[in-house]
């Protein structure tokens, strides 16, 4: 069993980034003390609160798509310089200062 169902929408705070630029959020597991479930969300920045939709569950983490930025980081850039940002996969950090 996974704590979230496929396509379930959740809200979480992004704590850190992976080496590939994916935001990392952690949600406490209700039935296990001091354990968290890791969720990777692309195009997010540490400190942001986001709504995300679960796309894939693995044994110890989930991957989600970004639905909405509830609270934006001051490091976010709205006018991204690359017109292919978000589609080609080569510009993981262009939304950050």
C-alpha positions in Angstrom: 0.0 0.0 0.0 1.1 3.5 -0.8 0.1 6.6 1.2 -1.2 8.3 -1.9 -3.2 7.1 -4.9 -2.3 7.6 -8.5 -3.6 11.1 -9.6 -4.3 12.1 -6.0 -3.7 15.8 -5.5 -1.7 16.9 -2.4 -0.2 20.0 -0.9 3.3 19.9 0.4 6.4 22.1 1.2 9.5 21.6 -0.9 12.6 21.1 1.3 15.4 20.5 -1.1 16.5 19.7 -4.7 17.9 16.5 -6.3 21.0 16.7 -8.5 18.6 16.7 -11.5 16.7 19.8 -10.2 13.6 18.0 -8.9 12.0 19.4 -5.8 11.9 17.1 -2.8 9.0 17.3 -0.3 8.4 15.0 2.7 5.1 14.2 4.3 4.8 12.5 7.7 3.3 9.0 7.6 0.3 8.9 9.8 0.8 5.2 10.9 4.6 5.3 11.4 6.2 7.5 14.0 9.1 9.7 12.8 8.9 8.4 9.2 8.2 10.4 6.1 7.1 9.7 2.6 9.3 11.4 -0.1 7.7 13.1 -3.1 9.6 14.5 -6.1 8.0 17.4 -7.9 9.7 19.0 -10.9 10.0 22.8 -11.5 9.8 23.6 -7.8 12.2 25.4 -5.4 13.0 24.8 -1.7 10.7 26.8 0.5 7.7 26.7 -1.8 4.4 25.3 -0.9 2.8 23.5 -3.9 -0.1 21.5 -5.0 1.0 18.4 -6.8 -0.6 15.4 -8.5 0.8 11.9 -7.8 1.9 10.3 -11.1 4.0 7.3 -10.0 4.5 5.4 -6.7 7.6 3.4 -5.9 8.5 1.4 -2.8 9.6 4.4 -0.7 8.7 7.5 -2.7 6.3 9.1 -5.2 6.8 11.2 -8.2 4.3 14.0 -8.9 3.5 16.7 -11.4 3.3 20.4 -10.4 -0.3 21.6 -10.3 0.0 25.0 -8.6 2.5 27.0 -6.6 0.6 28.0 -3.5 3.4 30.0 -1.9 6.3 31.0 -4.2 10.0 31.3 -3.3 11.7 34.7 -3.6 14.2 32.8 -5.8 11.6 32.1 -8.5 12.0 33.7 -11.9 8.7 34.2 -13.8 10.3 35.2 -17.1 12.4 32.1 -17.9 15.0 32.9 -20.6 14.7 29.6 -22.6 11.5 29.2 -24.7 11.8 25.4 -24.4 11.9 25.4 -20.5 9.7 22.6 -19.3 9.6 20.7 -22.5 13.1 19.7 -23.6 14.5 18.5 -20.3 17.8 20.4 -20.5 16.9 23.5 -18.5 16.1 22.2 -15.0 17.3 25.3 -13.1 16.1 28.3 -15.3 13.2 29.1 -13.0 15.6 30.0 -10.2 17.9 32.9 -9.5 
